[in-house]
């Protein structure tokens, strides 16, 4: 992970957008983040919410910035409903796998009933049995107990 105060990582398209070195149709910006229209939208109004500083993945974001990004994603979802008469929004984030640009970003896509988008974009499966459910739950529970996030408020798991 490379965080730089000069607009981010050299060669990162989103860092270049955040630093206004690459033109993008901006929807919103503040000192910490930028929202712009995706150049290849799923539907018109498809926005990307990014931090100005370079972080490759969600897990690298400081908690306060992660919170701010999701606050703004929520705001953009409301704006899509009000401004584009969308029925709702699809909010998604890839974390390393399938991340087309290695700079954390949240997709906020306007949705309309009957728009042709069907559920998730990947195959889903059921757990083998209740033992598998418990093994996965226990592994996640143990991992959460071992993670010490600054400012997490000591969430109970």
RANORCOR-V761654 format. One record per backbone hydrogen bond with DSSP energy under -1.0 kcal/mol. CO is the residue of the C=O (numbers start at 0). NH is the residue of the N-H. E is the energy in kcal/mol with one decimal. If there is no record, write none. Layout:
CO&NH&E ; CO&NH&E
This chain:
8&11&-2.1 ; 11&15&-2.1 ; 12&16&-2.1 ; 13&17&-2.7 ; 14&18&-1.8 ; 15&20&-2.9 ; 15&21&-1.3 ; 16&19&-1.7 ; 23&25&-1.3 ; 24&36&-2.2 ; 27&34&-3.3 ; 31&51&-2.5 ; 32&29&-2.4 ; 33&49&-2.8 ; 34&26&-3.4 ; 34&27&-1.6 ; 35&47&-2.8 ; 42&45&-2.0 ; 45&37&-2.9 ; 46&107&-2.5 ; 47&35&-2.0 ; 48&105&-2.2 ; 49&33&-2.4 ; 54&103&-3.3 ; 56&59&-1.3 ; 57&60&-1.2 ; 61&65&-2.4 ; 62&66&-2.4 ; 63&67&-1.9 ; 64&68&-2.7 ; 65&69&-2.0 ; 66&70&-2.1 ; 67&71&-2.3 ; 68&72&-2.3 ; 69&73&-2.1 ; 70&74&-2.0 ; 71&75&-2.8 ; 72&76&-2.3 ; 73&77&-1.9 ; 74&78&-2.2 ; 75&79&-2.4 ; 76&80&-1.6 ; 77&81&-2.5 ; 78&82&-3.5 ; 79&83&-1.6 ; 79&85&-1.7 ; 87&110&-2.6 ; 89&108&-2.9 ; 91&106&-3.2 ; 94&96&-2.0 ; 95&98&-1.4 ; 100&102&-2.7 ; 105&48&-2.2 ; 106&91&-2.2 ; 107&46&-2.8 ; 108&89&-2.7 ; 110&86&-2.1 ; 110&87&-1.5 ; 111&114&-1.8 ; 128&132&-1.7 ; 129&133&-2.2 ; 130&134&-2.5 ; 131&135&-2.4 ; 132&136&-2.6 ; 133&137&-2.7 ; 134&138&-2.2 ; 135&139&-2.3 ; 136&140&-2.6 ; 137&141&-2.5 ; 138&142&-2.1 ; 139&143&-2.7 ; 140&144&-2.0 ; 141&145&-1.3 ; 142&146&-1.1 ; 148&151&-1.6
